[in-house]
Amino acid sequence: MKNILFKQSPMGELIDMDDKAGIVKGYASVFDNIDSDGDIIRRGAYLKTISENGSRVKYLYQHDMDKPIGKMRMLDEDQKGLLFEAEIAKTTLGNDVMELIKSGVITENSVGILPVRKEMNAENKREIYEVKLFEVSAVTLAANDEAKIMDHKGNYDPKKVTDRYDKIAKLLRKGNISDDLGFALESEIYKLKGIFQAFTLPTVEVTEPIEVKNDELEFLNNVYNHLKKNKNGTN
């Protein structure tokens, strides 16, 4: 099952910050610790994806592809984790994020990854040995992708989900999808896939049945096939 995962690293792992130049340096991911999902990311997990796609990885705000705030000046592994240095753009959002980091409102960095090679260990923990890295984000405490598409009661908001469908459809209608845009859309498709699967999972208590529309399945399949065809065409 291929779904985007979001793994957070405390902003306490921030190494340096130059707010005048808009530079942030720190760890986006830390190796060998058990996270809240029971996963352990091992050293070397990012080497291949950095080599293949490192130049396309952007610095986002809250895992939102519509809110890029900067570009990577450096992305590499060391013994501790995934080390990054990002240059934040001098936009209103970029300046706001820098202020939020300085004031302690933004407390974590987070990676959007797709596990490629993993296995369960004797303690029933998943050890991840290779991932595909799509983006690094500055996030507030406990922020994740699901939070952006839930209402105040913790229920999925269909309007927010369909709005994300519409954004992708609008981009596809323009045609001439670049390699970088295709990379970003691939990430978004996997996110939507995870959301769609959450819609269809059985629940212990069901107050209202959730109607799963065939056109939503068809839409996801069409978008995925379009991106796959476009990617193959650029190789």
N, C-alpha and C positions, 0 to 999 in steps of 0.2 A: 504494500500500500504506500503510494508516494504522496506525502503531504509535507508542506513547509512546516518546519519547527522553528520556534523562537526561543533562543537560549540567552539568558541575561547575565551580565557581569556587572557587579557593583561599580558605580562611578568612583568608588574608593580606589579602584584600580587605575584611576586617572594619573598619569605620570607627569604631564606638563600641560600648561594652557597659556597661550598668548592671545589675550582677548583683543589686543590692538591689531595683530596680524590675522586673527581669526583662526588660529591653529590649536587643535586639540590632539593630544597624544595619550594613548592608554591601551588597555586590553579590552578587546571586544568579546573574548572567550577565554576561559581558563581551563587548563587540562587537568584530568585525573581526579576531579571532584564529582560527587554524586549530586545531580541537580534535583529539582522538585519533581521531575518526571521519572526519576530513577535511572537517568542516562548518565554515562560517563564518556566524555569526549577525550580521545587519546591523542598524544602528540603525533603529528604527521597527518592528521585528518584534513588539514587545509592546504597541504603542499601542492597537490595536483590542481585543485580548483584555483589557487592563486596563480599558478603557472599558466593555466588555460584561460581564465576569465578575470584575473585580478584587476586589469585595467578598466573593466566595466563595472566593478563594484562601487556603488555610490554610498554616501552618508545621508541617511534619511531621518526624518522626524516621525517617530511613532510608527515605523514600518509602513508608512503611507507613500506609495509610489508617486502621488501627486504633490508630495512635499519634500523634494530633495533639498538638502541644505548645504551640501558640500561634496568635494571630491577627495579621493584618497591620494595622499602624497607618498605614503608608505604603507605596505601591508605585508606582514611576514610572521612566521612562527619563531618563537624562541623556546627555551625550556619550560617557561611558565604558561604560555598561551599564545593566542592570536594577537599580535601587536599591530596597532594601526596609528597612523598620523593623518588627520583629516584637515583640510582647509575649508572653513565654513565661509560661504559667500556673504558679501556685505549687503544682503537683502533685509527687509523688515523681519522676515521669519528667522533668517540666520542670526541677526543681531539679538532677537528675542531669545533664541535658544542659548546663545552665549550667556546672556544675563540669567537665564533660568539655571544654567549649569553653575554659574558663580554663586547664585543665591541658594543652591541646594535643592531646588524644586525638581530638576531633572537629576535623578540619582543613579541611573544605570545606563549602560550600553547593552545592546542586544543584537544578535546575529539572526538573519533569516537564512536557514540552511535546509537542504534536502539530504537526508542520510543516504549514502551510496553503499557503503560496506559496514556492516554491523553484525554483532552476535550477542547472544545471551550468555552471561557467565554463571558460575555455580551459585551465586547469591541471587539469581534471577534479576540481575541488573543488565541493562543493554549497554554494551560497550561499542562506541562508534569510532571506526577507524578511518573512514573517508566520507567527506561531505561535498556537496556543491553549495558554494556560498553565493547568495544573491545580493545581499546588502547588509550593511551595519547601520543600526539606528540609535539615536539618542532617545531614551524613553523615560517616562516617569515611573515611579515605583509601581510594580505589579501591572504595568501596561503590557498588553499583548494584542494580537490581531483580532481575537474574538471580541475584546472589549469595545472595539470600534463599530461592531455591527450588532451590539446588544442594546436593549432599552434599559431603563433604570431598574426594572425588575429582574434583569438577567435573561430575558427572553430574546431570541433572535428577531431582529427587525427586518422583515422582508423588503421594505423600501430601501434600506441601506444596501442590502444584497443586490437587488435589481439595479440600483444606481451604479454599482460596480460593474455589472454586466453591460450596462449602457455605455460606460466609459470605454470599455474594451471594444465594443461594437463600433463606436465612433472612430476609434483609432484604426480599426481594420478597414473601415470604409474609405479611409484616406489612401490606403494602399502604400506601396513603396516602403514597407517596414524595414527600418535599418536593423543591423545586427544588434546594436545596443537596445533599441526599443523592443526587439523580439525577446531579448534576454529579460527585460523588465516585465514584459507581458507573460513570459513563461512563469515567472515568480508569482504573478497575480493569479494565473490560472490554477496553479497548485494551491494557493490560498483559498480560492473559491471552491476548489474540489473538497478541501477539508471542511469548509462551511457546509457544503451540500451534503457531505456524508454525515455531519452532525445532525442535519435535518432529518435524515432517514434512520438514525439509530433508534432502537426501541428504548422506551423509558419505563421506569417502574410505575410512575403515576402519570396517566394521560388524561388531561382535562378536555382537550380538544384534538381531534385528529388533524395531522398535518398533511395537506394535499401536496403531493409531489407531481409537478407538471412535466409531461413528456417533453415539452418544448425547452425546458431548462436543461434537461439531459442532452437534447439535440444541440442546444446552443454551445454547451461546454465541449461536446465532441467536435463540432464544427470549428470552434476557435482553436482547439488543440491541433486538429488536423491542418488548419491553415498555417499555424505557427511552425509545425513540423515540416510542411511543404516548403514554406518560406526559408527555413533554416537550411534544408537540404539543397535548396536552389542557390544559396550563397556559398556552399562548400565547393 
